[in-house]
């Protein structure tokens, strides 16, 4: 399988949605067509600083996605690029799509003057972590989530 990486395009809607549903299912999120549609709109339009990339096969069919967004880093007075979502279709795994998307993210970050590309994953996501370990360094930071309250 020969792959390349490019920004998402309107023609990717159906394939992107299938990949994103696969991503959500992998992380045991409920099926939510509205969330998929909203995220597609954000990624496609660049809302919230989002950048959408896809790895495509020889037929220009998306087989993997990466959703990234720019963020401010006040402690260093720099910006970073955050990888929110990365997912490869099961039939394309092992072909290098994730690594290509990570390399493209690093190039995008450098071109945009970012000081880091950052992401999180679950501790037990061993297959993905083996790819991530080839491209980045795991940090000691622990992530917390707090519900908004009035």
Secondary structure in CASP SS format (residue, H / E / C, confidence):
PFRMAT SS
TARGET T0000
AUTHOR 0000-0000-0000
METHOD secondary structure of the structure
MODEL  1
X C 1.00
X C 1.00
X C 1.00
X E 1.00
X E 1.00
X E 1.00
X E 1.00
X C 1.00
X C 1.00
X H 1.00
X H 1.00
X H 1.00
X H 1.00
X H 1.00
X H 1.00
X H 1.00
X H 1.00
X H 1.00
X H 1.00
X H 1.00
X H 1.00
X H 1.00
X H 1.00
X H 1.00
X H 1.00
X H 1.00
X C 1.00
X C 1.00
X C 1.00
X C 1.00
X C 1.00
X C 1.00
X H 1.00
X H 1.00
X H 1.00
X H 1.00
X H 1.00
X H 1.00
X H 1.00
X H 1.00
X H 1.00
X H 1.00
X H 1.00
X H 1.00
X H 1.00
X C 1.00
X H 1.00
X H 1.00
X H 1.00
X E 1.00
X E 1.00
X E 1.00
X E 1.00
X E 1.00
X E 1.00
X E 1.00
X C 1.00
X C 1.00
X C 1.00
X C 1.00
X C 1.00
X E 1.00
X E 1.00
X E 1.00
X E 1.00
X E 1.00
X E 1.00
X E 1.00
X E 1.00
X E 1.00
X E 1.00
X E 1.00
X E 1.00
X C 1.00
X C 1.00
X C 1.00
X C 1.00
X E 1.00
X E 1.00
X E 1.00
X E 1.00
X E 1.00
X E 1.00
X E 1.00
X E 1.00
X E 1.00
X E 1.00
X E 1.00
X C 1.00
X H 1.00
X H 1.00
X H 1.00
X C 1.00
X C 1.00
X C 1.00
X C 1.00
X H 1.00
X H 1.00
X H 1.00
X H 1.00
X H 1.00
X H 1.00
X H 1.00
X H 1.00
X H 1.00
X H 1.00
X H 1.00
X H 1.00
X H 1.00
X H 1.00
X H 1.00
X C 1.00
X C 1.00
X C 1.00
X C 1.00
X C 1.00
X E 1.00
X E 1.00
X C 1.00
X C 1.00
X C 1.00
X C 1.00
X C 1.00
X C 1.00
X C 1.00
X H 1.00
X H 1.00
X H 1.00
X H 1.00
X H 1.00
X H 1.00
X H 1.00
X H 1.00
X C 1.00
X C 1.00
X C 1.00
X C 1.00
X C 1.00
X C 1.00
X C 1.00
X C 1.00
X C 1.00
X C 1.00
X C 1.00
X C 1.00
X C 1.00
X C 1.00
X C 1.00
X C 1.00
X C 1.00
END
